[in-house]
């Protein structure tokens, strides 16, 4: 069983004894890798800037705004539907709508990753733009539970996958040394979407109705995703050898397998507060407006939390940064959220701090996968990792809902502990992955 595809650890021992150094060189290609692949994995072959590269970042930024913006608005939608159209359903039942959205968003990488490797982003992003716009419009006229499931959960999730997966993958074609910063910059738009979408919805829904509030978001989806399709373009020729959808053999690489488990727990623990913090705030005496503003605060700080850790990761190590951010998120969940009670100031403080420290779950996890993958295989390996993430997220939100329902629907300590344990496991597995790939020294860039 191999440990990690990166050859850097061995190279460190050969040239520097046991003192680890910068671990951001690309992994060594397999023997059958052709000359083109070897050249394109050399650090100097990446533009790492320039008009073309930053235009691609802008294109990804535009595509991420609705894709992750809706994901960051699930708490608002859950609260509205549970008290209006779907008042007869439990919150656990309502959460399935948005759990399916996130499941298909990540599970779509199974097919989208290899297609991206072969054909690039443009056709995928165009199809995703049409699909997500249609899904939001269908969501706006839905009245029954199954209609909400099919429109937003299924069609919306599949379409979001066509947008998100290529938009993340294409950044690895253009950036190497500044990869974490470029990815963090691109995904800040998800936080912006998480700020403006709840505010637009809250302003329009009581006056113009649910339908027009959601349709307004649909028109914004068409605009931003359309721009994303125009601006994104591939730098590398098609990788005709990328045909497999899921390559489970890569899980035999201990570094990759441990990283995949770490990402699963990071995403599970990040999505639960996004879904349930709004209803938690309502149960503790906050008004509807205050609870929606709470999500805007969380998403506002997550913008900085996606950008600054990306900059730090390029300087001090991507895996190191993930260990720190998931560790601090664990502490915040147990020390602040669990003890907040009806203290509104503590709830607001948790939302703000959690938004910052949880932001790296979206921005840095793909970069960590890229660090231990060849560039031309990233789409396939990313798809494999996020297939497992999709299964975890699909189960986690309804399980969290069942924990909540089992405690009477208004006692949240079980749900909070579930979130904190997931974060602690993520930090543990990030640490194990780092150790397997690069060694067990504490002060080491990886």
N, C-alpha and C positions, 0 to 999 in steps of 0.2 A: 504494500500500500504506500503510495507516495504521500508526501506531506504537503507540499505546496509547489505550484508551477514556477514560482519565482526562483531564479538562480542566484539571487543577490546574497542570500545567507552563505552559500558555499563560497562565493566570490569574496565575501568579507573575510572568511577564515583563511583563504589562500593569500590575500594581500595585506590583511591587517591583524592577523592573529584572531583573537576572540573579541576584538572591539568592533561592535557593529557601527555602521555609518548609515548614510542616506540609503533608504530602501526603496526608492521610487523608480529604479530602472525597470524597463519592461521585462517580462518573463522570457526565458529562453524558448525559442520555437522548437517544435518537435523536429526530428530528423527529416521528415518529408516536407517541411516548410520550404517554399520556393524562395528564390532570391528576392522577389518583390516583397514578400511578407517580412523578410529579415530587414530590408531597408526601411519599410514603413513602421517597424517597431523600434527603430533607432530614435532616441530622443530628439536629435537635431532635425529629423524629417517632419516633425510636427510644427505647424505655423506658430502655435501658442500666441496668436495675436494677429493684428491686421484687420482691414475692413471686411474681408470675406469671412474670417473666423468670428468676428464680433457680430456680423450680420446673422450668422447661424445661431449665436447665443440669443440674439433678439428674437429670432424665429421660434426658438424653443421657449423663450419667456412668454411669447404671445400664446403658444399652444398650451402651456401649463396654467395660464390664468384661469380659464374655465375648468380645465380637467381637474386640477387640484383645488381650485376654488370651490367647486361643488363638494368635493370630499371634505373640505374644511367647513362646509355649511350644513353637514348632515345633522348636527345637533339642533339647528334651527328648524329644519324640515321635519325632523322626528317630533319635536315638541308641537309644531303646528298640526301635523296630521293626527297625532295622538289625541289632540283636543278638538279636532274638527272633523274632517272627512272620515277618519278611521278611529273615532272615539270609542267604538265598540271593541277595539282590538287592544291587546296589551302592548306595552312598549317593546317587549321582546319580539312580538310579531312585527311591529312597525320597523324595528331595527333590521329585519331581514331585507327590506328594500335596499337599504344603504350598505348592508353587508354584502349583498350580491353585486352592487356597483363596484365596491372595492375588490371583491373576488375576481370579477371579470377584468377589471383594470389591470391587476397583476397577473392573472392566469393567462391573459391574452399574449403575454410574452412568449408562451410556448410556441405559438405560430408566428407571431410578429417578429421575434428576434431573428430567426433564420431568413425570413423574407427580407428584413432590413439588410442583413449581411449580403444578400444577393443583389438586391435592387435599389437600396438606398431609401430615404425617408419620404420623398415627395408624394408618391401615389398613396402610401399608407396614411399620411397626414391629411391628404385631400379627402380620402374615404372617411376618416375619422371626423373631419369637420362636418361633412354631410350627415353622418350618422348621429353625432352628438347633438347637433342642432335639431334634427328630427326627433330625437329622444326627448329633449327638453320641451319641445312643442307638444308632443304626445303626453308628457307628464302634466302639462298645464291643463289638459282637458280630461284627465283621468278622474274617475269618481269611485271606482271599486278597487279593492285590495289587489286583485290580480292585475288590474291595469297599471297600477303604480309599480308593481313588481316587474312587469314586462317592459314598460316604457323606460323608467329610470334605472331599475336594477339590472335588467338584462341588456336592452339595446344601448342604454347610456353607458354601462360598464364596458361592453365590447367596443363601442366607439371610442371611449376614453383610452382604452388600451392601444388602439391604432394611433392615437395622438401621443400618449405619454412615452411609450417604449421607444419609438424612433427618436423622439425629441431628447431623451436622455442619451441614447446610444450615439447619436450623431456628434455630440460634444467630444466624445473620445476619439473621433477622427481628426479633430482640429486642435486639441489641447493635450499636453502631456504634463509639463512642469506646473502649469497653472490650471490643471484639470479640476481640482476640487473647488477652486475659487470660481471658475467659469460655470461649473454645475450649480454651485451655491447661488451665484448671481441669477442664473436662469430660473431656478425654482422659487426665488423670492416672489414671483408673480402669484404663486399659489396662496401665499399669505395675503397678498393684496386682494386677490379674489375672495379670500375668507373674510376680509374686512368689508369690502363694498357689497358683496352679494347679500349678507344678512341685513345690512342697512337698507339696501334697495328693496329687498323683500319686505322688511318690517314697515317701510314707509308706504309701500303700494298695496300690500295685501289687505289691510283693514279698510282701505278706501276704494281701490279699484278691483279688489277681489284676488283670490289665489291665482286664477288663470292668467290675468294680465301681469301680475307680479312675476310669475315664472316665465311668461313669454318675453318680458323685457330682458330677463337673463338669457333667454334663447337668442335674441338678436345680438346681444353682446358676444355670445359664444360664436356665432357666425362670423362676426367681425374679427375677433382676435385669432380664432383658429384659421380663418382664411389667410390672414397675414402670416401666420406660422407656416402654412403650406407654401406660400410664395418665397419666403426667406430661407427656408432650409434647403441645403443641397449637400450631396456627398462629396468627399474628397478622394476616396479610394475607389479603384475599379471593383466590379462585382466579384464577390467571393463565391465562385461556382461550386466549391466543395462543401459549402454550408447548406446541407440538406436536412439534417436531423432536426427535429423540433425540440426534443428534450434529450440531453445526453447525461443520463444518470450516472455514467461512469465517472464523471468529474467529482461526484460526491465521495469517491474513494480517495481523492486528494484530501487529506485531513484538514489542511488549511482552508480549502474551499468549503468542505462540508460543515466545519465549525462556523465559518463566516455565514453560511446560509442559515444555520440555526439561530445565530445572533441576530440576523436581520429579521427573522420571523418574530422573535420576541420583541424586538425594537418596534416593529410596525404594529403588533398587537397592542402593546402598551401605549403607543402614541395615538391610536385611533379611538380607544375607549373614552378618554376625556373629551375628544372632539365630538363624540356622539352623546355623551351623558352629562357633561358639565352644565349645559343649559338647564336641563330638568333638575339637576342637583341644586343649582342656584334658585330655581323657582321653589323647590321644596324647603329652602332655607329662608324664604321670605322676600326674595328679590322679585321685582316686577318683570313683566315680559320685556319691556324696553331695556331694563338693566341686565337681564340675562342675555339678550342679544348683543348688547354692548360688551358684555364679558367675553363673548367669542371674538368680537372685533379686537379687543385688547390682546387676547391670546394670539390671534393671527398677526397682529401688528408686531409683537415682539418676536414672532417666529420668522419674520422677514430678516431681522438682524441675526437671529439664531441660525439661519441658513447661510448667510453671507459670511459672518465673522468666523465661525468654525471652519468654513471652507478655506479662508485665508490662513488660519492657524494650521490647518491640516497639511497644506502644501509646505509649510515651514517646519513643522515639528512631527508630522506623521499622521496619516489618515486613520489607521487603526488606533493609535494613541488617543486621537481626538474622540473617536467613538466610545472608547472605554470611559473617558472622562465625562462626556455628555450623558451617557446612559447611567453612569454611576450617580451623578448629581441629580438626574431626574428621579432615580430611585429614592434618594434622600428627601427630595421635595415632596414626593407623593406620600411617603410615610410620615414625615415630620410636619408638613404644612397642610396638605389636603385632608389627611385623616383626622387631624386635630382641629380643623377650622370650624366645624359646627355651624352655628348661626352667625359667626363673626364675618360680616360681609367684607371687611378690609382684608382678612386673611384669605378669603375666596378670591378676591381680585388679585392679591399678591401672588397666589398660586397660579392663576391664569397667566399673569404676566411672566413670571419666572419659568413656568412650564413651557410656555410658548417659545421662549428663547432656547432653553436647553434641549427641547425635543425636536427642534427644527432640523438637526443633522440627520435624523432618521430618514428623511426624504432626500436630502442633498448629498450626504456622504456615503450612504450604503452602496449605491451604484459605483461610486468612485473606488471603494474598497474592492468590489468585484473586479473592476477594470485593472486594479493594481496587480492582481494575481492572475490575469488573463492576457492572451495575445489580443491585439486590437481587432484583428479580423475575425476572432472568435467571440468577441464580447457579447454580441447580440444573443447567440445561442446560450452562453454560460449565464448571462443575465436572465434570460428566459427560464432557464432551469432553476435558478435560485428563487425567482419570484413566482414560479409555479407552487413551490412549497409555501411561500409567504401568502399566496392567495388562499390556499387551503386553511392556513392558520387564521387569517382574518375572517374567512367565511364562518368559522366556528366561534371565534372569540366574541364577537359582538352579541350574538344570541345567547351565548353562555353567560356573558356579563349581564344581559337582560334577565336571564333566568335567576341568577344570583340576586338581582334586585327584587324581582317578583317574589322570590322565596323569603325575602325579609320584609314583605308587606308593601313593597313598591315605593317606600319613602325613607328607607334606612339604607345608607350607601356604604357602610364600612366594609362589607364583604366585597363589593365591587372595587373599592379603593385598594384593598389588600391584594386582590387579584391583579390589578394594574401594577402595583409596586413589586410584586413577586416576578411578574413578567419582565419588568425593567431590570431587576437584579439578575435574572437569568441571562438577559441580553448582555449586560456588562461582563458577566462571567465568561460567556462564550466568545465575546470579542477578545478578552484577555487570553483565552486558550488558543484562539486562532492566531493571534499575534505571536505567542510563544512558539507554536508549531512552525510558523512560516519564517520567523526571524530570530528566534532564540529567546531566552528568559531573562535577559538583563533588563533592569527597570529603566535605566536612562539610555534609550535607544530610539532613533527615529524610524518609525515604520507606520 
